[in-house]
Amino acid sequence: MSPFFPDKWHTATAVAELPDGDGYLIAGQRDYNEPGQIAAWAMKLDRQGRTRWWRNFDDAYEVRSFGLAALPDGGAFLAGSSGDSTTARPWIARISPKAWVFWERRLPAPAGTWSGIEALTVSHDGTLLAAGTDYASDGTTTSWLLRLSTDGEILTRRHLPNATPRGIEHVIELPDGSLALAGPLLAAADAPGAERQRRDGWIARVSAGGDVIWMQDLAGGPQEGIGGLAPDGNQGVLAAGWQLDDPWHATQAWTRRFAPDGAVIGELTFGGRGLDLLAAVLPEASGGHWLIGTTHPGPHSDGTEPATAWKRTLRADGWLGEAQLLGASARLDLTAAVGTGDGGLLIVGWRTILAHLSPDIWIARFVLPTG
């Protein structure tokens, strides 16, 4: 779907189910009025997938939305960046259940950096947890974790050690109140606003106050990325991602279980038919997890094969269940997923039906276990 603007590109970056069961919120970004102008957006769907409202955020030349957190009253926080392709500041807004903006803030950032909130979640105590990175023009980065009030005031700010350039893409709260964070390691020559090439991934567990308990850099191949995190045990973490061992071969998907002290206590790889990328991992009712991903044509494809989206179960005993096809298109990428109150899944991303077309929003809801 491309609501109201069929000649513009649209991408969805985050999704949440409303706590009262009244529907779903989706956030993303899209091409706007002028060439190169980007607007963040949020939309509400009812449980039948019908659009209830749509709201743009376009006060700056580029407003990008990377994070979304639904609130019990039906409103939400949106977060990302506001500025241009080389300099930006972290941006956050709170909207009402009817899409009115309660407040909108651009947070402080060092001069001359591209800075943004890259991951967002609401803590069990009701405060807001925002993780992001300052990207300096010399390629160095500074990652940080903010705890904010529901009015957007910064309560605490903690910096994470960045021995090498890195970004943040995921933050989740674990049952004991500590946090798991993950993101990409970046090539040192990357500049703010430029296409940031992944080299590998990293994962960390930090205390509720932001102190690092453990941090690990991944090194499974020339490229290795993390697509999602989920709680696994009281203080354990399940990470799901992908690795490319050789640019001339296929990409494999993987899962790894990390103990509370950071030790790897279980790992498996699968796929390899094409470029298999894990996009999300979510707990499921029987104690296992849902794995959601895409398979893209491999490096030796003739260019006619579509990309496919799939889901499968990682059972509590560590074995994989059968894969189920979710859809296919000329180009397809999944960006976020959420478990629904009825035990189903809502998945968002972008797709095109022809290789040269602009991306549309891709939304799918699945009722489990039948799919």
N, C-alpha and C positions, 0 to 999 in steps of 0.2 A: 504494500500500500504506500502511496505518496499523498498524504492528506493535503488537498487544496493546491498543491504545487507540482503538477506532473512533470514539468520540465526541469526540476531541480533535483540534486542528489540529496538523499536522506540516509543517515545511519543512526541506529539505536545503540546506546552504550550501557544502559542499566535498566533494571526492571524490579518491581516490588509488588507484592500483593497487599492490598489494604487490610489492616488488622480487623476491621469490622466485617470483612467478607463482601464488601460492596463492589469489588472490582480490582483493577490493576492499574498501576502507574508505570509509565515508560518514559525514559529520558534519552536525549541524544543531541545531535547537531545536524545542520543542513546548510546548503548553499542558500544565500539570501539575495537581497536586491541587487547589489553591485557585484561585479566580478571579483572573486576572492573574499568577499564578505561572508562570514560564518555566524550563524545564530544558534544558540542553544535552544532546546525546546523540551516541553513536557506534555504528556497527554494522558488522559484517563480513559480506560476501556471498562465497560461493564462486563459481567460474567459471560455474556454471549459474544464478546469481542466487538461490540459497537462503540464507536468513539463518542464520549460524553463531552469532552472539551479538549482544546489544544491551546498551548500558550508558548509564545516566542520570547526569548531574552536576547536583545540586540542592541544594547546601549553602547557597546564598543565594536570596533571593526571585526574582532574575533571574540566571540563568547562561546566557549566549548564546555560541554557538560560531560563529566566522567563518572560522577557518583550520584546516587539517589538513595534516600532513606525515607520510608513511609512512617507516619506518625499515627498514634491511636485515634486521633480526631478525624482522620481522613486526609489531612494535609501531608506535606512532605518537605524535606530539605533537598535541594539540588546543589551540586558543587562542581567546580572545574576551574577554568581560567578565563581572564578577561584582559584583552590587550591587542597585540598583533603578533606576527609570526616570529618576532625576535625578542620582544619584551612584553611581559604580561604579569599580572598579579593574581593570587588565588581569589576565586570568586565563589560566593555561597549565597543562596537565597532560601527563604522559607515561604511556602505558598499555602493558601487555605484549601479546604476541600473543594471549593469552587474556582480555584486557580487564581484568586486574588493574591497579590504579593504583600505579605506582612512586612518583610524587610529584605533588602538586598545589599550585600557588602562586598567590597574589594579589600582584602586583607593586606597588611604590610608585606613588602618583599624587598630584598636588596636591589639597589639601583642597577639597571643594565642587565637584569636576568629575566629569563622566561620562567615563571613560577606558577604552579597550579596545584590544586587538590586533585589527586589521582585516584583516591579510594576513600570511601565514606561508609560509616555504620553508626547506628545508635547503640550506646552502651546500655547494659541492664539497669544502670542507675538513672537513665534518662538523658544523660549528657551525650554530646555528639563527638565522635572520634573521626578526625580527618587526617589522612596521611598524604604527603606530597613531596615535591622536590623543587629546589632552586637550580636551574640550569644556567651556568655562567658562560660568557662568550668564549672563554678559553677551554671549554669542555669539561671543567670540574663541576661536580654536583654536590648539593647538600640536601639530604633527606630529613624530614621532620614529621613529628606526630603532634597534632593539636587536640586538646580537649576543649570543647566549646559549650557554652550554655545554650539553651533553646532560643535565646535572643541573639545568638551569634557572637557573644563576647568571648574572647580567648581566656580560658581559665588556666591552662598550662601549655607550654610548648617545650618539646624535647627534641634534640637533634640526634640522629643516628650516625654511627661511624661509617664514613664512606672512604675506605682506603682506595677504591677505584670508582670511576663514574658509574652510577646506578640510578634507576628510577623505581617507583613503587606502583604496583598495579592492583594489589589485593590486601585487604585488612579484614580480619574476622576476630570476634571476641570468643574466647574459650570459656567453658563453664566456670572456671575458677577466677575469672575476671582478667586473666592475662590475655595478650593479643598475639596473633600470628600474622606476620607480614611477609609479602613476597613481591618480586618484581624482576626486571631485566638488568643484567650487567650490560654496560654500553661501551661502544668503541670510544677510545679516548679522544679521537679527532672530531667527534660529533659536536655540533653547535646547537644552541637553543633554537627551537623552531624548525630545525632541519629534520629530515627523516632519520630517526635514531635506530641504528642497526643493532639488533640483538646479537650478543656474543654467547651469553649463557644466562642462567637465572640465579637468584639467591633467595633464601628463606630465613626467617628469624622468628624467635619468640621473645616478647618483651613483657615486662610486668605492667600492671595497670598504671603505674606511674611513669612508664616509658623507659625503664632500665632494661638493657639488653641482657637476657638470660642465656641465649645462644644465638649465633648467626652462622650460616653456612653458605658458601658459594658452590654452585653446582658445576660439574665439569664432565658431563656425560658424552660430549662430542664437540665438534666444531661449533654447533649451536644447540642450545638446550633451553627451553622456556617453560614457565609455569602458567598453566591456564586457569587454575582454581585451587582453593583451599577449603577444607571442611574440618570440624572437630572430629577427633578419633580417640575416644576415651576421655578421661577427666581433663588431662592437660596435653594429650597427644594431638598430632596434626596429620591429616591425610592431604598430600599434595598430588595434583594431577597435572601432567604436562606432555611435552613432546621432545624428541631429540633427533638431530640430523647428524649421522656419523660421517657421511660422505656426500658432498653436493650432487654427486651423480647417482645416488641411490635414494630410496624412499625414506620418508620420515616415520618413526615409530612413536606411538603414544605410550605413556608410562604412568604408573602410580607408585608413590612411596609413602610409607608410614613412618612418622618420626615420633619417638618416645618423648616423654616430658623433658629429658635432658638433651634432646637433639639427636640421639642415636637412631640410625635407620634400622627398623625392625621388620621391614617387609617391603618388597619391591617386585613389580612385574612390568613387562613390556608386551605390547601387542600391536597388531596392524602391520604396516609395511607394504600394503597393496599399492598405495600411492603416498601422498603427503598427508599422513594422519595427524591431526591436531586436536588435542583435548581442550575444550573451551570452558568447561564448568564441571564441578563435582559438588553433589548435594547429598545430605543424609536422607535415607529412605526408611520407611516404617519398620522393616524387619531387622534393623541393626546394620544393614549394609549401606552402600552409597550408589547414587545414580551418576554415571559418567556420560557426559554429553560432548560431542565433538563433530568434526567434519573430516572428510577424506577428499582431497583435491587430486587432480591428475598428476602423475609423477613426472619426473624430468624427461622421460622418453615418450610422453603422450603425443599423439598426433594433433592435439588441439580440439578434438571434437567431443571428448568425454566431459560430462558435467561434474560439478562438485556435488557431494552428497552430505547430508546431515544425518546423524545417528545418535542413539542412546543405548546404553547397556548397563547391566547391574554389576557392581563389584560386591559380591556377597560378603556377609560378616565373616565367613571362614576364609576369605581371601581369594576365592575363585571367581572367574568372570562368568556372567550370564550371557545369554544369546543377544546379539546385536539386533536392533530394530531400526529400519530406515525411517527417517522423519521427513525427508524431502530432497529434491535435487534441483539444480539450476545451473546455468552457464557459469555464473560466479556466485558463490555463497559463503558467508562467513557468520558464525555465531559469536555473539559478544557477551551475553549474560543469560542467566536462568534463575528461576526461583521455584521452590516447592510450594504448592498451593494447599489450602486448608483441607481439601477433600482427598489429599494424597496424590494429586496430579503434578504436572509440571507446566510452567509457562516459560517459553524460550524466545529470545529476540536476537536479531542480527540484521544483516542486510543481504540483498541478492539482486541479481539481474537475470532476465530470461534470455538476453543476448549479450555477447561479450562486450559490445561497444556501448551499451546503454548505461545511463546513470543509475546508481544504486537506489533501490527502494527499501523500505522497512520490511523486515520479515518477522512475523509474529506467529507463534503456534502454541496452542494449549492442548495438553494430552491428559486424558483421564486414565489413571493406572488402576489395576495392572494390565488392562486390555490394550491400552494405547490408543 
